[in-house]
Amino acid sequence: MIRLAKEGDFLTPPKDETRLRIHSLRRAYGLEVPFIQFYSDGEGSLLCIMDGVAFFSPAATVTEEWTYFLTANPAIRSIHCPQNAASAIADSGEWLARTGVVLRYEGERGVLPSNSNVCRTPKLPAVYALLAECFDTIQPFDAWYVDVSHRVRHDCCQIACICDGDRVVSTAMTVAETESAAILGQVATAPTHRRQGLAAKCVSDLILRCKADELYILPVNERAQALYVGLGFAPCDNWAELIRN
């Protein structure tokens, strides 16, 4: 039976990228905030709903109960889940699906350079200005700022930037982070500063700085995937996003 999640539902370490996102939100906000709902079936499946986005990690196969719960919930606009879970949900006919690859860092970590020009405490409005320039699907500023600033204050988000004066021209950050694993994302470079290796420098800084043993990243296109593979990442899984039809 699907119910509100309890602390005991989070004892097992995350086994996939989606579950890592759920554990990260629980670490940053706890289970009692009104704007995030956490659910479990007591059998190992976890669901988190925030701002209309559902993160769903089933324990095994997706049951009819979960499919109905996800499809009938009007608060859910999209579902992020492992690819092998998406087909069962999409069979209901309510969803359009897109998929992509998950990369895991397989390289060796070195030592942070002492003369790096990477900024690790940027002004968040300047970071958002770059992300809004590069991504059409970025959250509205108020929602993005409240979430990122909260996670930064609670040591659940790390940011690396390259600045040109007061302007952030390249950035990357941890979009989900627990004690054992992290997902890197929101990697962007201003069009005027591309092909200079700035994104690689930001991602490399996070690789060296993150204390988590496991690092993941989801490339947005083939060029980004080639960049991350060159830095030491390798394919390990596939993700899916379901959007209401």
C-alpha positions as CSV (number, residue, x, y, z in Angstrom):
1,M,0.0,0.0,0.0
2,I,1.3,3.4,-0.9
3,R,1.7,5.7,2.1
4,L,3.7,8.8,3.2
5,A,7.4,7.9,3.5
6,K,9.1,7.5,6.9
7,E,12.7,7.8,7.9
8,G,13.1,4.0,7.9
9,D,12.4,4.0,4.1
10,F,15.7,5.8,3.5
11,L,18.1,3.4,5.3
12,T,19.2,1.6,2.1
13,P,21.8,3.7,0.1
14,P,20.5,5.0,-3.3
15,K,20.8,2.3,-6.1
16,D,20.1,4.5,-9.1
17,E,20.3,8.2,-10.2
18,T,16.6,8.9,-9.5
19,R,16.7,7.5,-6.0
20,L,19.8,9.6,-5.4
21,R,17.7,12.7,-6.2
22,I,15.0,11.6,-3.8
23,H,17.5,11.0,-1.0
24,S,19.1,14.3,-1.7
25,L,15.9,16.2,-1.3
26,R,15.1,14.4,2.0
27,R,18.7,15.2,3.2
28,A,18.3,18.9,2.3
29,Y,14.7,19.5,3.5
30,G,13.6,16.6,5.7
31,L,10.2,14.8,5.4
32,E,7.9,17.4,6.9
33,V,8.0,20.4,4.5
34,P,4.7,21.2,2.9
35,F,6.0,21.7,-0.6
36,I,7.6,18.3,-1.1
37,Q,5.7,15.0,-0.7
38,F,7.5,11.7,-0.1
39,Y,5.8,8.4,-0.6
40,S,6.7,4.7,-0.2
41,D,5.0,1.3,-0.5
42,G,7.0,-0.2,2.3
43,E,8.6,-2.6,-0.2
44,G,11.5,-0.4,-1.3
45,S,9.8,1.9,-3.9
46,L,10.2,5.7,-3.4
47,L,8.4,8.7,-4.9
48,C,9.0,12.4,-4.3
49,I,6.8,15.2,-5.8
50,M,8.1,18.8,-5.9
51,D,6.8,21.7,-8.0
52,G,4.9,19.3,-10.3
53,V,7.9,17.0,-10.9
54,A,7.8,13.4,-9.6
55,F,11.0,11.4,-9.0
56,F,10.0,7.8,-9.0
57,S,12.3,4.8,-8.1
58,P,10.5,1.4,-8.0
59,A,11.9,-1.4,-6.0
60,A,11.4,-3.9,-8.8
61,T,8.6,-3.9,-11.3
62,V,6.1,-1.1,-11.5
63,T,2.8,-2.2,-10.0
64,E,-0.7,-1.2,-11.2
65,E,-1.1,0.6,-7.9
66,W,1.9,2.9,-8.7
67,T,0.8,3.4,-12.3
68,Y,-2.6,4.5,-11.2
69,F,-1.2,6.7,-8.4
70,L,1.1,8.5,-10.7
71,T,-1.3,8.9,-13.6
72,A,-4.3,10.0,-11.5
73,N,-2.4,12.6,-9.4
74,P,-3.2,16.0,-11.1
75,A,-0.3,17.6,-9.2
76,I,2.2,15.6,-11.3
77,R,3.1,17.2,-14.6
78,S,6.2,15.0,-15.4
79,I,7.9,11.9,-14.0
80,H,11.7,11.3,-13.9
81,C,12.5,7.6,-13.4
82,P,14.9,4.9,-14.6
83,Q,14.2,3.9,-18.2
84,N,13.2,0.4,-17.4
85,A,10.4,1.7,-15.2
86,A,9.1,4.2,-17.8
87,S,7.5,1.8,-20.2
88,A,5.1,0.3,-17.7
89,I,3.9,3.8,-16.7
90,A,3.7,5.1,-20.3
91,D,1.5,2.1,-21.3
92,S,-1.4,4.0,-19.7
93,G,-1.4,6.3,-22.7
94,E,-1.2,9.5,-20.6
95,W,2.5,10.2,-21.2
96,L,5.0,11.2,-23.8
97,A,8.5,9.9,-23.1
98,R,12.1,11.0,-23.7
99,T,15.2,9.2,-22.5
100,G,18.9,9.7,-22.1
101,V,22.1,8.2,-20.7
102,V,23.5,8.4,-17.1
103,L,27.2,8.7,-16.8
104,R,29.3,7.7,-13.8
105,Y,32.8,9.0,-13.0
106,E,35.3,6.2,-13.4
107,G,38.5,8.3,-13.4
108,E,41.0,9.0,-10.7
109,R,40.8,12.2,-8.7
110,G,43.8,14.4,-8.2
111,V,44.4,17.5,-6.0
112,L,42.8,20.9,-6.4
113,P,45.2,23.3,-8.1
114,S,46.3,26.2,-5.8
115,N,46.1,28.8,-8.6
116,S,42.7,27.9,-10.0
117,N,40.6,30.8,-11.3
118,V,37.4,28.9,-10.5
119,C,34.9,30.8,-8.3
120,R,33.2,28.7,-5.7
121,T,31.1,31.3,-4.0
122,P,29.4,33.1,-6.9
123,K,26.5,35.5,-6.7
124,L,23.5,33.3,-7.4
125,P,21.6,35.8,-9.5
126,A,24.6,35.9,-11.8
127,V,24.6,32.1,-12.1
128,Y,20.9,32.1,-12.9
129,A,21.3,34.8,-15.6
130,L,23.7,32.4,-17.4
131,L,21.5,29.4,-17.0
132,A,18.4,31.4,-18.3
133,E,20.5,32.4,-21.3
134,C,21.4,28.8,-22.1
135,F,18.3,26.8,-21.1
136,D,14.7,27.4,-22.1
137,T,13.4,25.0,-19.4
138,I,15.1,26.6,-16.4
139,Q,12.8,27.2,-13.4
140,P,11.5,30.7,-12.6
141,F,14.2,32.6,-10.7
142,D,12.3,32.7,-7.3
143,A,11.9,28.9,-7.2
144,W,15.4,28.2,-8.4
145,Y,17.0,30.7,-6.0
146,V,15.1,29.5,-2.9
147,D,16.1,25.9,-3.6
148,V,19.8,26.5,-4.5
149,S,20.5,29.0,-1.8
150,H,18.9,26.6,0.8
151,R,21.0,23.6,-0.4
152,V,24.2,25.7,-0.5
153,R,23.6,26.8,3.1
154,H,23.0,23.2,4.2
155,D,26.1,21.9,2.4
156,C,24.0,20.0,-0.1
157,C,25.1,22.0,-3.2
158,Q,28.5,23.0,-4.5
159,I,29.0,25.4,-7.4
160,A,31.9,26.1,-9.7
161,C,32.0,29.2,-11.9
162,I,34.3,31.1,-14.3
163,C,33.7,34.8,-14.2
164,D,34.4,37.7,-16.5
165,G,34.2,40.7,-14.2
166,D,30.8,40.5,-12.5
167,R,29.4,38.2,-15.2
168,V,29.4,34.4,-14.8
169,V,30.4,33.0,-18.1
170,S,30.6,29.3,-17.3
171,T,29.2,27.2,-14.4
172,A,28.4,23.7,-13.1
173,M,27.0,22.5,-9.8
174,T,25.8,19.5,-7.8
175,V,22.1,19.3,-8.5
176,A,21.7,16.4,-6.0
177,E,24.1,15.4,-3.2
178,T,24.2,12.9,-0.3
179,E,27.0,11.7,1.9
180,S,27.9,8.9,-0.6
181,A,26.9,10.2,-4.1
182,A,26.3,13.3,-6.1
183,I,24.8,14.3,-9.5
184,L,26.6,17.1,-11.4
185,G,24.4,19.3,-13.6
186,Q,23.3,22.7,-14.8
187,V,26.5,22.9,-16.9
188,A,26.5,26.0,-19.1
189,T,28.8,28.4,-20.9
190,A,27.9,31.7,-22.4
191,P,27.9,31.6,-26.3
192,T,30.6,34.3,-26.3
193,H,33.0,32.1,-24.2
194,R,32.5,28.7,-25.7
195,R,35.3,26.4,-27.0
196,Q,37.7,27.6,-24.4
197,G,37.5,24.6,-22.1
198,L,35.6,26.6,-19.4
199,A,32.9,24.0,-18.8
200,A,35.5,21.3,-18.5
201,K,37.3,23.4,-15.9
202,C,34.1,23.8,-13.8
203,V,33.2,20.1,-14.0
204,S,36.7,19.1,-13.1
205,D,36.7,21.4,-10.1
206,L,33.6,19.7,-8.8
207,I,35.1,16.3,-9.4
208,L,38.1,17.1,-7.3
209,R,36.1,18.9,-4.6
210,C,33.2,16.6,-4.1
211,K,33.6,14.3,-1.1
212,A,31.0,11.7,-2.4
213,D,32.4,8.4,-3.6
214,E,30.0,8.2,-6.6
215,L,29.6,11.0,-9.1
216,Y,27.0,11.0,-11.9
217,I,26.1,13.4,-14.7
218,L,23.4,13.4,-17.4
219,P,24.6,14.9,-20.7
220,V,22.1,17.1,-22.6
221,N,23.5,16.2,-26.0
222,E,26.2,14.2,-27.8
223,R,28.7,17.0,-27.6
224,A,28.3,17.2,-23.8
225,Q,28.6,13.5,-23.5
226,A,31.9,13.5,-25.4
227,L,33.2,16.2,-23.0
228,Y,32.3,14.2,-19.9
229,V,33.7,11.0,-21.3
230,G,36.9,12.8,-21.9
231,L,36.9,13.9,-18.3
232,G,36.6,10.3,-17.1
233,F,32.8,9.5,-17.1
234,A,31.3,6.4,-18.6
235,P,27.8,5.2,-19.4
236,C,26.2,3.2,-16.5
237,D,22.4,3.5,-16.9
238,N,19.6,5.2,-18.7
239,W,17.0,7.7,-17.4
240,A,13.5,8.6,-18.7
241,E,11.2,11.6,-18.4
242,L,7.5,11.2,-18.9
243,I,5.4,14.3,-19.7
244,R,1.6,14.4,-19.7
245,N,0.3,14.0,-23.2
